[in-house]
Amino acid sequence: MSVSQLAKNLKGSEIIKIAGEINELKKQGQKIANLTIGDFDSTIFPIPQDLNDGIKKAYDEYQTNYPPADGIPALRENVSTFLKERYSLDISTREIQISSGSRPLIYATYLALVDPGDKVIYPAPSWNNNHYCSLTGAHGVPVPTSADNNFMPKAADLAPHLAGATLLALCSPLNPTGTMFSRQDLEEICDLVIAENQSRKAGEKPLYILYDQIYSMLTFGEHQHYNPVSLRPAVKDYVIFIDGASKCFAATGVRVGWGFGPESVIEKMRTIIMHMGAWAPKPEQVAMASFLKDSTAVDNYLSSFKERIRESLQTLYDGFKQLKSDGLKVDAIEPMGAIYLTVQIDYAGKRTPEGEVLQTSEDINFYLIKEAKAALVPFSAFGTESSVNWFRASVGGCSLEDIRAMLPRVKEALAKLK
């Protein structure tokens, strides 16, 4: 069957491939500590009760017709207030677009700004930018990062690539690493973008920043979230923010996201989302508008939710640090934000008890799935080379008890490698 060139070039998700392996083992009755998916087990991490009740109430009141293309007014108004109270950002309702989660907002940003062949800069690892480049025909430029800077890009890493670029895609806290920009690093990147735009001629397309801060309320300890506009107000006309309820309220299936930025860009994104029909369901919008307005309910939920996520991440981090102390070739980076821990499992070239050589990070991962009943995601699924033996561990779908029980199995499995 003949299909479009775009369809021919589409690549599937590596995470889906890993999920297939996990599901096959589950069919055999095996229990896997699944640290792969960036989602929440709703029996462990339910959405806020007030939000749950509000959604039911909205359905009972038959709030089931089409919402406005930009989102219901009450939600955009309360998002605007929320952004002012939580981030000190002055965003008008005309600069806010509601959608069914954050993915349509990211895709709409690409479609609104990027022409085929335009250069898009993004760090590696990062989530899905390679696929969005493929979907839009962009010339994607992945910029390698390293553990030395917690896999966050620095201005010096990005500077050689910004000339002529249309979009710089950034995320903090970062999926897949759970690490964050320091104030200084983000300030220096903003200064680069400002200088690049000042150097461009009249009528030349500017360099925009796509800033994904969907995990911004999930930060731990002394780590603080920063955003470009608060640090450098001069960059406001060039930043499109991606945000929403999916992660901070464990509400991935509720599908309420909000993007905001220059009105001229948001207007075009609105039209794209309208033609895609990628609206958040109206009952969920009504309930979210009510929930965001109740600061006490939001704070109460976040306080408990963040502590439980932090405990799971810290347990996993301490466990891998103990394995390192025990002499195993593993490591981990301190959890800073989001629901992810970055772990290193440096066993490429080692041989399994069956004589198979683990040549890539994917090989290591599938070995641990089978031998330790522990599933991670190698950074190769996020744009790095298969030789990079670092992995994402997501704690949203795993209980604290499952994490504790998994660590001895990982130790035993790695000890078998020669």
C-alpha positions in Angstrom: 0.0 0.0 0.0 1.3 3.5 -1.0 1.4 6.0 1.9 2.8 9.5 2.2 6.5 10.2 2.6 5.8 11.4 6.1 4.1 8.1 7.0 7.0 6.2 5.6 9.5 8.1 7.7 7.6 7.9 11.0 9.4 6.0 13.8 7.7 4.2 16.6 8.3 4.8 20.2 11.1 2.8 21.9 9.1 2.9 25.1 6.3 1.1 23.4 8.8 -1.6 22.4 9.9 -2.0 26.0 6.2 -2.1 27.1 5.7 -5.0 24.7 8.4 -7.0 26.4 6.9 -6.2 29.8 3.4 -7.2 28.8 4.7 -10.5 27.4 6.3 -11.3 30.8 3.1 -10.2 32.6 1.1 -12.7 30.5 3.4 -15.4 31.9 2.4 -14.3 35.4 5.6 -12.4 36.2 5.5 -9.2 38.3 7.7 -6.4 36.9 8.8 -3.2 38.6 7.8 -1.0 35.7 9.8 2.2 35.9 9.3 3.0 32.2 6.2 5.1 31.6 5.9 8.8 32.5 2.5 8.3 34.0 0.9 7.5 37.3 -0.8 4.4 38.7 -4.0 6.1 39.7 -4.5 3.6 42.6 -1.2 4.9 44.0 -1.4 8.5 43.0 -5.0 9.5 42.5 -6.0 13.0 41.2 -7.2 15.6 43.8 -10.5 14.6 45.3 -11.9 18.1 44.7 -11.0 17.9 41.0 -12.5 14.4 40.8 -15.7 15.6 42.4 -15.8 18.6 40.1 -15.5 16.5 36.9 -18.4 14.3 38.0 -20.5 17.4 38.9 -19.8 19.0 35.5 -21.0 15.8 33.7 -24.1 15.7 35.9 -24.8 19.3 34.8 -24.5 18.2 31.2 -21.5 20.4 30.4 -20.9 18.1 27.4 -21.1 20.3 24.3 -18.1 21.8 22.4 -15.9 24.2 24.4 -14.6 27.4 22.8 -11.6 26.8 20.6 -9.3 28.6 23.0 -10.8 27.1 26.2 -13.7 28.1 28.4 -13.2 31.7 29.7 -13.3 30.7 33.4 -10.4 28.3 32.9 -8.3 30.8 30.9 -9.0 33.5 33.5 -8.0 31.2 36.4 -4.9 30.0 34.6 -3.9 33.6 34.2 -4.4 34.2 37.9 -2.6 30.9 38.7 0.5 32.0 36.6 0.5 35.4 38.4 0.4 33.9 41.8 2.7 30.9 41.3 5.3 32.3 38.8 4.8 36.2 38.9 4.0 36.0 35.2 1.5 38.6 33.8 -0.3 36.7 31.0 -3.5 37.9 29.6 -6.3 35.4 28.7 -5.7 36.3 25.0 -2.2 34.8 25.4 -3.5 31.5 26.8 -4.5 28.4 24.8 -6.2 25.3 26.4 -5.8 21.9 24.8 -6.1 18.2 25.5 -2.9 17.9 27.4 0.4 19.3 26.5 1.3 17.3 23.4 -1.1 19.2 21.0 0.4 22.4 22.3 4.0 21.2 21.5 2.9 20.0 18.1 1.0 23.2 17.4 4.1 25.2 18.4 6.1 23.4 15.8 3.4 23.7 13.1 2.9 27.4 13.8 6.6 28.4 13.7 8.6 25.8 11.8 8.7 25.4 8.0 10.2 22.3 6.3 13.9 22.6 6.4 14.0 25.1 9.3 16.6 24.4 12.0 15.3 23.2 15.4 17.8 23.0 18.3 17.2 20.7 21.3 19.3 18.9 23.9 19.8 15.2 23.9 18.4 13.5 25.8 15.0 15.2 25.6 11.4 14.0 25.0 10.1 13.6 21.5 11.7 16.6 19.8 13.2 14.3 17.2 9.8 13.0 16.4 8.2 16.5 16.1 11.1 17.5 13.8 10.3 14.5 11.6 6.6 15.3 11.6 7.2 18.9 10.5 10.1 18.3 8.1 12.4 20.4 10.3 16.2 20.0 10.4 16.6 18.8 13.9 19.9 19.5 15.6 20.3 17.4 18.8 22.9 18.9 21.1 24.6 16.2 23.3 24.7 16.9 27.0 26.6 15.1 29.8 26.3 14.0 33.4 28.8 16.7 34.3 26.0 19.3 34.0 23.1 16.9 35.0 22.3 16.4 31.3 21.1 20.0 31.1 22.4 22.1 28.1 24.6 25.1 28.8 24.9 28.3 26.7 28.3 27.2 25.4 26.7 23.9 24.1 24.0 25.7 22.2 25.8 28.8 21.0 27.4 27.2 17.9 24.0 26.1 16.6 21.7 29.1 17.0 22.6 31.1 13.9 19.6 30.8 11.5 17.6 28.5 13.8 13.9 28.9 14.2 13.2 27.1 17.4 15.1 26.2 20.6 13.2 23.5 22.5 13.9 23.4 26.2 12.3 21.6 29.2 12.9 22.1 32.9 12.5 20.0 35.1 13.6 17.8 32.2 12.0 14.7 30.9 13.8 12.2 31.0 16.4 13.2 33.6 14.5 14.8 36.5 17.2 17.5 36.5 16.7 21.3 36.2 18.3 24.5 34.9 20.3 26.6 37.3 19.4 30.2 37.3 22.8 31.2 35.8 22.6 28.6 33.0 19.1 29.7 31.9 20.0 33.4 32.1 23.0 32.8 29.8 20.8 30.9 27.3 18.3 33.7 27.3 21.0 36.2 26.7 22.1 34.2 23.7 18.6 34.2 22.2 18.2 37.9 22.8 21.5 38.6 21.1 20.7 36.3 18.2 17.3 38.0 17.6 18.9 41.5 17.8 21.3 40.4 15.0 18.6 39.4 12.6 17.4 41.6 9.8 13.9 43.1 9.6 11.5 40.6 8.2 13.7 37.6 9.1 12.0 34.9 11.2 13.1 35.2 14.9 14.5 32.5 17.1 11.8 31.3 19.5 12.1 29.2 22.7 9.6 26.4 23.3 9.8 26.1 27.1 8.1 23.0 28.5 7.6 23.5 32.2 4.9 20.8 32.7 6.8 19.5 35.8 7.5 22.9 37.3 5.5 22.4 40.5 7.2 19.1 41.2 10.5 20.3 42.6 12.3 19.0 45.7 14.5 20.3 48.4 16.3 23.5 47.7 15.9 23.1 43.9 13.9 26.0 42.4 12.2 26.2 39.0 13.2 29.2 36.8 11.5 30.4 33.6 13.0 32.5 30.8 10.6 35.5 31.0 10.9 36.0 34.7 14.7 36.0 34.4 14.9 38.0 31.2 11.7 40.0 30.4 13.1 41.1 27.1 12.7 37.5 25.8 8.9 37.4 26.4 7.9 38.0 22.7 9.9 34.9 21.8 8.9 32.3 24.4 6.0 29.8 24.0 5.3 28.0 27.3 4.0 24.5 27.6 2.2 23.7 30.9 -0.9 22.0 32.3 -2.3 19.7 34.9 -1.1 16.3 33.7 1.9 15.9 35.9 1.5 18.3 38.8 -1.9 16.8 39.7 -1.3 13.2 38.5 -4.0 14.0 35.9 -2.5 12.6 32.7 -5.9 11.1 31.6 -7.8 14.2 32.5 -6.3 15.9 29.4 -6.2 19.6 30.4 -3.1 21.5 29.2 -2.4 25.2 28.8 0.1 26.9 26.6 0.9 30.7 26.7 3.1 33.1 24.8 3.0 35.9 22.3 -0.6 36.5 21.2 0.2 36.4 17.5 1.7 32.9 17.9 -1.0 31.7 20.3 -3.7 32.8 17.8 -2.2 30.6 15.1 -1.8 27.7 17.5 -5.4 28.1 18.4 -6.5 27.6 14.8 -4.2 24.6 14.4 -5.7 23.0 17.6 -9.2 23.8 16.4 -8.6 22.0 13.1 -7.1 19.0 14.9 -10.1 19.0 17.4 -7.5 18.7 20.2 -9.7 20.4 22.8 -9.7 19.4 26.4 -13.1 17.9 27.3 -15.5 20.7 28.5 -16.4 19.0 31.9 -12.7 18.6 32.7 -12.2 22.3 31.8 -15.0 23.4 34.1 -13.7 21.3 37.0 -10.1 22.5 36.4 -11.2 26.1 36.4 -12.9 25.6 39.8 -10.0 23.6 41.3 -7.2 26.1 40.2 -9.2 28.9 41.9 -9.0 27.1 45.3 -5.4 27.8 46.3 -5.8 25.9 49.6 -6.9 22.7 47.8 -4.1 23.0 45.4 -1.5 23.5 48.1 -2.8 20.7 50.2 -2.7 18.3 47.3 0.7 19.3 46.2 2.2 19.0 49.7 1.2 15.4 50.1 1.7 14.4 46.4 5.2 15.9 46.2 6.4 14.2 49.4 5.3 10.8 48.2 7.0 11.3 44.8 10.1 12.6 46.6 10.2 9.6 48.9 10.1 7.2 46.0 12.8 9.0 44.1 15.0 9.3 47.1 14.6 5.6 47.9 15.6 4.7 44.4 18.5 7.2 44.4 19.8 5.9 47.8 19.5 2.4 46.5 21.6 2.9 43.5 24.2 4.9 45.5 24.4 1.9 47.8 24.9 -0.5 44.9 27.7 1.8 43.7 29.3 1.6 47.2 29.0 -2.2 47.0 31.3 -2.1 43.9 28.8 -2.3 41.1 29.2 -0.1 38.0 26.2 2.0 38.6 25.5 5.6 39.6 22.6 8.1 39.9 22.0 11.8 39.8 20.3 13.5 42.7 16.5 13.9 42.1 15.7 17.5 41.6 12.2 17.6 40.0 9.6 15.8 38.0 9.0 12.0 38.5 12.3 10.8 37.1 15.6 9.6 38.3 18.7 9.4 36.1 20.7 6.2 36.6 23.8 4.9 35.1 24.3 1.1 34.5 27.7 0.8 32.8 27.7 -2.9 31.8 28.2 -2.7 28.0 30.5 -5.4 26.9 29.7 -7.7 29.7 28.5 -11.3 29.2 25.3 -12.8 30.6 25.3 -16.2 32.2 24.0 -17.6 28.9 27.0 -16.1 27.1 25.2 -13.2 25.4 27.3 -10.0 25.2 25.4 -6.8 26.2 26.5 -4.4 23.5 24.1 -1.5 23.9 22.1 0.3 26.5 19.0 -1.5 25.0 20.7 -4.8 25.6 21.3 -3.9 29.3 17.7 -2.8 29.7 16.2 -6.0 28.3 18.6 -8.1 30.4 17.4 -6.4 33.6 13.7 -6.8 32.5 14.2 -10.6 32.2 16.7 -11.2 35.0 15.8 -8.6 37.6 12.1 -8.0 36.7 13.1 -4.3 36.5 12.2 -2.1 33.5 13.8 1.3 32.8 14.1 3.4 29.6 17.6 3.9 28.0 18.4 7.4 27.0 18.7 6.2 23.4 14.8 6.4 23.4 15.3 10.2 24.0 17.8 10.9 21.2 21.2 9.8 22.5 23.5 7.1 21.1 23.0 3.5 22.2 26.5 3.6 23.7 25.3 6.1 26.4 24.6 3.8 29.4 22.3 6.1 31.2 18.6 5.4 31.9 15.3 7.1 32.9 13.5 5.6 35.9 10.0 6.9 36.4 8.4 6.3 39.8 4.8 7.3 39.0 3.6 3.8 38.1 5.4 1.9 40.9 4.7 1.7 44.6 7.4 2.5 47.1 7.3 -1.2 48.2 7.9 -2.4 44.7 10.9 0.0 44.4 12.4 -1.4 47.6 11.9 -5.0 46.5 13.4 -4.4 43.1 16.8 -3.1 44.3 18.2 -6.5 45.6 17.1 -8.1 42.3 19.0 -5.5 40.3 22.1 -6.2 42.5 21.8 -9.9 42.0 21.3 -9.6 38.2 24.3 -7.3 37.7 26.5 -9.5 39.9 25.9 -12.4 37.4 27.5 -10.4 34.5 31.1 -11.2 33.6 
